[in-house]
C-alpha cells in the first residue's frame, strides 16, 4: 500500500530542492546567527570586540566619511523606510498581486515590529564612547536601521528574482543595507553585534515569509497532507442498523 511513498518523497525533495536550500541558507542560518548573538549579549553583554571595532572606526573618521554616514543613516531612518514600504506595498496591490503585496508588507512591517519587541526585551544601552554626530536615545539591540534596510532589500530581491534585472536588486540592496549598518557603527550609536543581529534577523524573517508564500511550499505541504492521509488507517463505521439494534 505504501510501496510508492519513498519514491514519491524522493521525487518531491528533488523537485523542491530550491525551497529546501532557501530554508537552510535563507532561514535557518540567519536565525542561528541571530540567536547566538542574542545569547552573547544576554549572558556576556556583547561581543568581545564590540567596543574595539567602534574605537577603530572613530579613530579613522574624516569629514567626508562624516557626511556619508549622516546621509546613509538618514536614508535608513524608520520614517523614510516606512514610507517607502507603504508605497511599494500599495503599488504591488494595484499593479502586482495580492500575494506580493502581503508578502512585502509583512516583510518590512514584521521586521520593524520584531525590532521593537526585541529592543524592549533586551533593553541594551547605547554605546557611550564619544559624543555622536547624530545621537540616538532608545535601546540599542538590535539595530532598527540595519533591520529595516535589510528587510526592504531582501524582500525586493525575492520579488524581483524572476525579472531580468534581478541581479541589480541583489547587488544594490545588500550594499545599501551594509552601508546603513556601517553608518550606525561609524556614528557610534550601535555596537557591531546590534548591526549583525539586525541584518540576520531581517534576512531570516523575510526568507521565512518567502517560503510560506511560495507556491512550492504549498505544493510540498499538499504532498505531506496526502501522504499522511494515506498512512492513517481508515475507520469504518458499523452500519446504522447494527448501531440501533438492541443488545
N, C-alpha and C positions, 0 to 999 in steps of 0.2 A: 504493500500500500504506500509505503514511504520510500520506495526504491529511487524515485526521481528527485527526492528532496535535496540531497547533497549536490547532485549535478546542477540543479536549478540555483542553488545557493552560490556555487562557484561561478556560474554564469552571471548572476546578479552582481557579485563582487567585481567581476571583470568589467561589466557594463558601467558600474558606478564607481570605478576606481578614482576618478577625479573628485567625486564627492568625498570619498574616504581620505584622499590626500588633503583636501581642503579642511576636513575635520582635524587632521593631525597637524598640518603646518599652520593653518589659519586660526584654529580654535583652541586646540589642546596646548600647543607650545606657548602661545602668548599668555594663557591663563596660568601655566606653570611658572613662567617668569614673574607674573604679577603677584601670585601667591607667595613666592619666595621673597620678593622684595617687601611685601607687606609683613611677612613673618620677621624679616630682619629689622624692620622699623618698629614693630610691636615689641620685640624682645630686646633689641640692642640699640634702638634709636636711629638706625640707618646704616648705610654702607660705611666701611672703614674710610674710604677716600672721598666721602661726600664733601667735606669742608676743603680738602686739599685741591679738588678739581675747581671749586669756586674760586679759591685764592689764586690758582694758576690763571684762570680766565681774567680775573680782576687785575692781575699783575701785568697782563698784556693788553689792557684796554687802550683804545685810541679814540680820538674824536669821531673818526669815520665809523668805527665799529659802534660807538655810542648811538649815532644817528640810525644805523642799520638795525640795531637791537630795538630801539624805540619804535621804528616803523613796523618791524615784524611783530612785536608784541601788541601793537595797536591793531594790526590786521587780524591777529588771533584772539582779540578780546571776545568775551561771550556775546556782546551785543551784535557786532558785525557777523560773527559766526552764526548766531541765532537768526538774524535777518536773512542771511544767505541760505540757511537751511529751510526757512519758511518759503522763500521764493522758489527754490528748487523743488520743494515738495508740491507747491501749487502748480508749477509748470508741469511736473510729472502727472499730476492729477488731471490736468487739462489736455496735454499733448501726449502723455505716455499711457501707462496703465495704472489701475488702482493698486495692483500688487507692488509696482515700482514705487509709487507714492508712499504707501505704507512702509515699505522697506526703508526708504531714505529717511522718512520722518522718525521712525522708531530707532534707526541707527544713531542719528545725531541727538534727538531728544532723550533717548535712553541713556546714551553715554554721558550727557550732561547731568541727568538725574542721578546716575550712578556715582558720578564725581562728587556731587553734593552730599550724598549719603555716606560715602567713604570718608570724606573730609570730616564730617560730624562725628563719625565713629572713632577715627584715629586722633583727631584734634592735635595734629602735629604743628608746633610753632614754626613760623617762617625763619629762614636764616637771618641772622643779625650780625653779619661780618663787616658791613660798611653801610653807609647811607646810600640807598639805591636812587638811581635817576627817576625811577617810577615805582615808588613803594607800593606794596600790597599788604592787606591787613587781615585777610581771612586765613583759615588754616592752609597748610602747605601741601599735604599729601592727599591725593595725587594732584599733579598739575592740571588745572582746568583748561589752560591754553593748549597744552600738548594733547590733552584728551579730545578737545573739540576739533582741533586741526586734523588729528589722526582719524577721527570718526568721519569727517567730511571727505577727506582724501580716500579712505578705504571704501566708503560707500559709493563714491563716484567711480572708483576703479572697478568695483563689481558691476555697477550699472552699465559702464561703457565697455565691458570686457569683450562683447561680441561686435563692437563697432570697429571700423577700420583704424581709427586713431586712438585705440585704447592704450597703446604703449605710451602715448603722451601723458595720459592721466596717471599711469603707473610710474612715470618718471617725475612729473612736476608735483603730483600730490604728495608723495613721500618726502620730496625735497622741501616742500613748504612746511610739512609737519616737523621735519627735523630742524629746519631753520627757526620755527617758532619755539620749539623746545630749547634750542641753543640760546635764544634771546632771553628766556626766563632765567637760565642759569647765569648768563653774562650779566644780567641786571641784578643778580644776587637775591632774587625773590623765591627761588626754588632750588632745592637740592637736586643733584643728578638722579637720585632714586625716585624723587617725585616725578620727574620728567619721564623716566623709563617706565614707571608704573602707568603714567597717563597714556603713553604710546601703546604699550602692550594691552592695557585694559580695553582701550578702544578697538584695537585690531581684533581681540578675542570676542568682544561683544558684537561687532559688525559681522565678523565671519560666522558667528553662530546664527545671527539673523539671516544671513545669506543662505546658509544651509537649510534653515527652516522654511524659507520662502522659495527654495529651488524646486523645479519640477522633479528633479532626480530624487530628492528626499521623499516626495510624496509617492513616487513610484516604488522606492525601496520600502517605505512604510506599508504600502499596499501589498507588496510581496510578503513581508513578515506577517501581516494580518492574515493573508490567505494561507500561509504555511502553518501558522498557529491554529487556524480554524480546521485545517486538515488533520492536524495531530491530535486535536481534542476529541475524545470519544463522543459519539452521538448517543444521547439518552433518549430511548424510545418510550413514550408514554403508553401505558396499557389502554386498551380500548375502553370507550366510555361505558359499555355495557358491563365490563369487568369491574370498573370502578364503582358502579352503582349497584352491583349485585350484592345481596345480603351475605353476611359472613356465615 
